[in-house]
């Protein structure tokens, strides 16, 4: 293993921007006074004429990005997720989404793993807010390489996109040049007892839990967990999801986001809308339970909010035993 | 007048939404009047066209039974002056690369934009009667689709009307237009294009914060291809701007933001045209033209009353309004 073992999604995004800058002259980057933190400084150094420093203003940034897109540019508007999503929601809805403008919104520092900055800077509502907007595509990459691939994919996609990235170091999961397709989930681990659907930083935690439970260490009965990396929250890959659920008939969703409105909600909505026969599947949605975050180290916070590997394992065991109970009753 | 309305009605029922591209182009060719093809209009002609636009505004609002009256009537002269004298555009080729861009920020005055575009010949005047009706391209507040690429959407997606030719942006929520105009002006600069961007705004709209972000930004980037036209009519929904949340002195505010400022009478065609030409020559940064206008202009019972900001005339009022317009200066303009 000569390769670096950990990386951040923001680094993957920043590297992809530079590659995109070389590939396509239409790519323009806008940043609201967070150039280095959003990893847009590499693009700025290479292509200063296509980099727009906006100052601390998100509404105007999203509006300017819309105008650029109307002239066939591919604008990437970057700021922290809490600012770009919440402050600029008005222009995002009417100027960007209603016009189906080709604007890419990049939200950094998402999730409680933003850590020490505290609750004001930890976006936990952004997926919910962005995914209800018509025409919007919502992507949450799991590691540096997937973030790089997702950035390339949204540049090619015509229409509004929201990319959720962060500064939390995650293990490298995605192989270089493994094909990435918007709206096509990745099965990270095959299993038959339960489906765990995760996105972003939670994917590596889900994989670790799956590996541990599969080995059946500690004298327990082993559980074969199927881990799905649902990197695209919208449009949701219902095909992969339903296929897996029909096989395992047990579900856990886990995300670094409010339980309300995020990945878990999207999945339950999809089940109720498109395949109600799956409503009998026992399911648990894991996330932040209608509360705000707080300051602390990222890993400590994950434990504190029960989004760590151990908490997931407990939930998996619970749901699987419930499902086995149900089977016996039938 | 009933006859006129009836004709308009039957016309509208046939020619509603989902006009195909062919139809649209065919329509454009038919509706560009010869008088507009040779570009130079006299100021008197432009004044007459403004009155025609006002007439269409009254008729479309009457038919729609909702919408805004005062603002559109007040801005008819400025729209006529811009579209029939200064603006580089071609109704036969709405997407012509070399056109100047017009961004509407205060979307609620769209009747004046729609009527002006129809008068230019971008589409049939009959279609104006579909304003605010289901399936119409003339939405209550303008809708522009930047891309029609719906491959990624579900098959069952509900259809929306296509774009109205000549329209450049979506607007309605106040304060969002200028940022888009800045984006377009920036892209034109990046592409080294000489075209100008005009952005219409209202005065009440200046109370929105996003505008002030945009004023700071545009001046900092010295966007000399951008001119905004502010409809300074002094009213907003709840009353007079200076009573609700005073804006004065607007001129001083813009000057301190390093904008090139003009304040003009928004009903004097000659002044409007001269100022627009002058603003083009200013190379140091963006320009703002504060157009002092009378809300509800030329319709006696509407002038200067905030209550007419957001309501349409009823039948009786429309008749009176048309009489006012028809007898303007003792001349009949369109008959």
Interface residues (C-beta under 8 A of the other chain):
Chain A: X28 X49 X50 X52 X54 X55 X57 X59 X60 X61 X62 X63 X64 X65 X66 X67 X68 X69 X70 X71 X72 X73 X75 X90 X91 X93 X94 X95 X98 X99 X100 X101 X102 X135 X137 X157 X158 X159 X182 X183 X235
Chain B: X103 X143 X144 X145 X146 X147 X148 X149 X152 X153 X154 X168 X169 X170 X171 X172 X173 X175 X176 X178 X179 X180 X181 X182 X183 X184 X185 X186 X187 X188 X190 X191 X209 X210 X213 X214 X216 X217 X220
